[in-house]
């Protein structure tokens, strides 16, 4: 953008923010920065302006930047959930493009500030990630870059397997679970965690104090109930981890917890931002040429996808339908729900505050919308993709299944002392979708790297229950 365009953009920002507030949007203070493509794609690859280094981020940057250079895709903006809220805009954008992006960003910020799924996310994560990156650089200097990168490889391989109910970081851990797990071998020691004595028994067959006993306690299963937060479980109970390694695992987990609400609200968030950018842009002063360009851009944003869900399009249509139904309820809805009408704006702001994608789809994707949007489920049969379901309720539930757990497999820690030898037994909670077995076989060695003992994973493939095990040298598969 030229200096003149930047000046015009600053003037437009005031109009856009004022109009957003008139519509009832409530957002943090905004900080806009216009940056070159290398910067915005670096931020896009890392997910944040400041973060620790890892080869996978460089790989993501190369892919995204190549797509941009060949005009295959383009990032117009990157907005950060923080207070103040930071938005980075591409310097190659036209003035009208930056106006639309700004209107879109104000709505995103309103969503970050008011949706309950973001309530517990850190609002100073930019600074926190900078501190995390500095700590990891210190570990690289002290313990060697290869060791640190190998640990990050393993941690990032399972970073999605967390439980948001534990919220952010070690502050949520009980005092007895601070990661100070005694390694087996210290004589006459007292257990410091509820399971510390199990480590001792599992290796030595003795009770703390040196008296050998072959008791049922040796094979005691823990945790008492299956635990979803695999990364936290390993960080707390991994016997062979050094303290700096535990710290890195918690860093990876904390940062994933920060991003998790964005995975759970993608359709809502993008649909909300699209709804309001379209309304704001129609209310501010645009030239005839800008109006035409805006219409083209908006049409591109809400274009139906041939191969999946366009969250901008689906989200927008559901938001518009909610507002219409609460503004002008049908006779059946008036009788069944007692809706007086004229409550559309109030209702969408209520939904914006209380729902996530799963409840949003389940509660507001109606039969009429499924038919209007021509939604269906499809899957690959041999080498061809085929439509497998068009019945609206099954389509809706199919979308819910795809969105559950952020779209990742649901893996549970069943036993951290399997066979009484400290082996780790995991179970895939099967929802009708089989695991990618190639990915499974590549990931188990990473879990072994962190746990330090044989790792087992129970799953279902082709309607058969299978157990995959990795003992440090090879993958074993057996029917169970």
N, C-alpha and C positions, 0 to 999 in steps of 0.2 A: 504494500500500500504506500502511496505517496504521502508526503506530509500534509497535503491538502485533504486527502481522503481520511487520514487519521483524525484531522480536526473535525471533519464532517461526521465521522463515526462517533467521536466523543459527544457531539451534540445529539446524535441519534440515541446514544445510550441513555441520556437523561429522559428523552421521550419514552423509550422502551421501558425503563424502570418505573416511571410514573404510571404508565398504562398498566404494567404488571400489578402494581399496588392497587390501582383502581379495580382491577378484576378480583382482588382479594388474595393475591399471592403474597406469601410471607417468607422472605429469604434473608440469608446472612448478607453482610457487606460483601460486595463483589470486587475482585481485582482481575482486570483483563490485561493480558499480555499478548502482543502479536509477535510470533516467532517464526523462523525459517523452518522448512520442511524437515531438515536433519534433527532439529530440536524436538519438534512435535512428535516425530516418529520414534525418537529416543524415549521420550516420556510415555508414548503409547506402548512401546515394548516393555518398559520397566513398570508401567502402571502408575508411576509417580515421578515427580521431578527429581527426587532424591531416593536412592535405594542402593543396597549392596550389589556388587558386581557378580554376574554369573553368566556362563557361556550361553545358556538358554535365552537370556534376554537379547544377547547379540544376534542369535539366530532369528528371533522374532523381529528384531529391527531390520535385518537384511531382507526378510520376506516382505514386510510391510513397505519398506522403502522401495524395493524392486517393483511391487505392484503400483506404487505411486508413480515411479519413473516411467513405467510403461502404460500409464493411464488406465490401469485396471481397477483401482480403487483409490479413495482419497479420504483422509481424516480432516474434517473441517475444524474440529475443536476437540479439546480435552478438558473436562471439568473435574475438579477435585472436591470431594466431600470434606470440607474443612471450614473453620470459622476464623478469619474471613474465607470466603469461597474463591478459589483461584480458577480462572478459565484461560486456556492458552489457545489462541486463534492462529491459523496458518496465514503467513504474510502474503501468500499468493491468492488469497480470497479476494473476490470483488467486494466493493463496499456493500452492495445489497446482500451478498452472502454473509458478511460479518454481521449485518443487522439481523438477519434471520437466525444466525447462530447465537447471537446475544439473547434474543427473545427465548430461544430454546434453552439456553443455559440458565436464565432466571427461573424458569419453571423447574429445571433439574434441582436447583438450589433450594427452591421451595419444598420439593419432595424430600431432599436430604434432611432438611430441618424439621419436617413435620411428620414424616412417616415413622410409625413406632418401631419398625425393624432397624432403623438407623439410630434410635435413641441412645444406645449404649456404645456407639462407635466413637472412637477418640476424635476430637475436633482439632487436635494439633498433630495429626499423623504425619504431616510433612516433616515437622521437626523430629518426631519420634523415629521416623525411618532414616533420617539423616544421622541420628545418634546410633541407630542399629548398624548402619553401614560403617560408621567409624569403629564400633566395637569389633565388627567382623574383620575390618582391615587390621586392627591390632592383633587379632587371633592369627591372621595370615602371617604377619610379621613374626609372631612368637612361635607358632607351631608349623608354619609352612603352608604355602598356598595350596599345594596338592592335597594335603590332609583336609583343609577347610573345604575345598571344592568338592572332594569326595563325600564329605558329610552333607554338604548342601545338595548334591545330586540325590542322595538317599532321602533327605528331608522333603525336597520338592517333589519327589516321586509319589509321596503320600500326603501332600499338603492339603488336599481336599477332604481327607478323612479326619474331620474335626467335628466337634459338637458345639454349635453356637450357644447352647443353653449354659455352657460354662463361661460365656462372655469372654472378655479380654484378659488374657495373660495370667501370670502367677499370683496376682493380687487375689484371685478367686480361690486359690488352693488353701485347704486347711493347713494349719501349721505343721501337722505331722506328715504332710505330703510336699515338703519343700524340695524334694529331690535329693535329700541327704540320706541316700540308701547305703547302708553299710555293705561292703562286699563280704561274701562268705570267707571264713577263715579266722576272724578275730575271736579269740577265746573268751568265754565267760562274759560276753557282751549281752546287753538287754536290747530287745527289739525297739527301734525308734519309730516304726510305722506298723500299721496293722498286719502287714504281710512280710515284715523283715525277717521273722523267724522262718518263713517258708524258704527263703533263699538259702538259709543255713542248712535246713533239713534236706532240701533238694540236692545239695552237693555232698554233704557229710553224713546224712542219715542220723543226725544227732539233734537232740534238743539243745537250745542255748545253755551253756554251762558244761558241755562236754559229755553228758550222759547219752549213750547211743540208745535210740528207741525206734523200732519199726512200728509206727503207729499209723492209723488212718490219717493223721495230721499231715503226714508226708505228701499225700496225694490230694491235699485240700485244694479245691478249685478257687481261683480268684481271677477277676473280681466276683463278688457274690452274685451280681446281676450283669448281663452282657453290657459292655460299654462301647459306645459309638466313637468316642474321641481317641482314635488310635494314636495320633501324634502326641497327644497329652499323656496317654498311658505309657508310651515308650519313654517320653521325656522324664516322667516321674519315677518309673519303676525299672528302667533299663539299667542293669547291674554294672555293665562294663563301660558305661559312658563317663567321660570326664566332665568336670563342671562346665568347662567352656563349650563342650559339645551339647550339654543340656541347654545352655544359654542360647545357642544357635537354634536348637529345635523350638524353643519357646519364641524366639524372634520370628521364625517362619510361621509358627502357629498364630501369633498375635497379628501379623500382617494379613494372614489369610482370613482371620476373623473380621478384620476391618473391611475386606473386600466382599465377604460373604453376603451381606444384605443386598449388594448390587446384583448378585446372582439370583437371589430370591425375588427380586422385584423388577427384573429387566423389562418385561412387557408393560407393567404398570408405569414404570418410570419413563420409558421412551414414549409411550402413548400419551402420558400426561404432558410431557414437554412438547410433543407434536401438536396436541390440542391447543395449548396456549400460545405457541409461536404462531400458529395460523391465525388466531384471534387477535393477538397483539399486532401482527404485521398488517392486518386489515384496518386497524384503527389509527396507525401512525401515518404521517405524510410521506407518501411514496410518489415518485414520478411515474408516468405511464410506462416508460422503459423498465423501471424497477419493478412495477407491478407485474409485468409480463415475465421478467426473470424470476421473481419470487414464485409465481404460479408454476413455472417449470421446475424449480428446485423442490417445491413442496410435493409436486406430483412424483418426482423421483424418490423422495423420502418414503412416501406411502405406497409405492408400487408393490403389487403382490409378488411374492417369491415363488418361483417354480419348484424349488427344492426343499423348502422348509417354512418356518414361521418368520415373517417380517414383524418384529415386535412393535415397530412404529405404527404399522398399519393395523394389526390386530388390536393393539392397545388403544389406539385412537377410536376405532369403531366401537369398542366396548364402552369407553368413556362417554362417547356421544349417545350411545343407546341408553346408558344409565340415566343421563340427564334428561333425555326425551321421555323415558318411561315415568320418571318421577315428576316431570313437569306436566305431562299429559297422559296420565294412567288410563288404561283401557277400562271399560265397565267391569270386566272380570277382576282386574287388579284393584279397582276401587272397592268392590264387594269383598274380595278375599283378604286384602291387606289394609283396607281403610285408608288408602292414599287420597288426600284431598287434591293433589295437584299443585303445581307451582313450586315444588321443592327440589328441582333438579340441581341447581347450583349448590345448595346446602348438602345434598346427598353426595355429589362427587367429591366435595371437600372432606366429607366424613369418610368415604371409602379410601381416599388418598391417605388418610391418617391411620386407618386401622387394618388394612388388608396387605397381603403379599400376593405374588402371582398365583399360587395354588388356590387360595380362597377367592381371588379375583375371577379366575377362570371358572371355578366350580359354582360360584354364586351368581355370576353375571353373564356368562356365555350361554345365551338362550338358544332354543331350537330355531327361532327366526333368524338369529345372527349366523348360526352354523350354515343354514341354507342360503342366506344372502351372500355370505363370504365364500360359499362353496368349499367348506372345509371337509377334509377326510383324512383318514390314516392310510399310510402306505408303507410297504416294506420290500426289501430286495428278496426276490425268489429266484434262486440260481443267479442268473446274470442280469435279470430285468427287474425294474421296480414296478410293483403292482399295487393298486388300490385294494385294501383289505377291509375297510370299514367306512360306511357313510352314515350309519344310524347316529343321530345327533348326540344322544347321551353317551354312547360308547366313544364317539369322537372326543367329546369333552373330557371323559375320564382318561382317554388315551393321552391327551395333552397334560392332564394333571400328573399322570405317571411319568411322563417325560421331564416334567419340571421338579418332581420330588427330589429332595436332597441336592438341589442345584443341578440335577441331571447326572450326578455321579452315582456309582454303585454304592449300596448301603452295606458297609462292612462292620461287623461287630467283633469286639474282643471277647471271646468265650472263656479262655483260660490262659493265664500267664504262667502257669506252673503245670503245663500238660505233661502227663506221665511222671509227675513228681520230679522232673529234671529241669524245670525252668523253661521248657519249650513254650512257644507262643502258638495258640490255636485260635484262628480267625474263622468267622463264618460269614458268607455272603448271604444277606437276606434277599432271596430271589423274588422279584416282582413280575416275573414273566419274561424278562430280558436276560439272556445269557451274558456272562462276562466275555470280553475280548480275551481269549485264551493266550494269544501271543503277548498282549500287554501284561497279562497276569504273570506269565513266565519271566518276563523282563523285570517285573516289579518285585517279586518275592526276594531276589537277592539283595535288593536295597533294604527291605524290611529286616532281613537277616543281618545286614551290615550294622543296623541300629540296635537290634535286640541282642545279637551275639550268641544266640542259640537257634536250634532248628525251628523253622517257621512253617506252620500248616495253614492251608486255606481250604475250607469246605465250600463247595459251590454246586450248582446244577448246570449241566450242559446237555442239550438234546434229551431232556427229561430224565437224565441219569445223575444221581448224586455222586460227586467225585471229590477226592481229597488230593490236593496238590501240596507237596512238601519240598522244602529246600533245606539241605543240611550243611551248606557251605561249599559244596562241590557240584551237586547236580540236582535237577528237578525230578522228583518221583511222583507218579500219578497212580492212584488206585481207586477202585469203586468202593463205596461205603454204603 
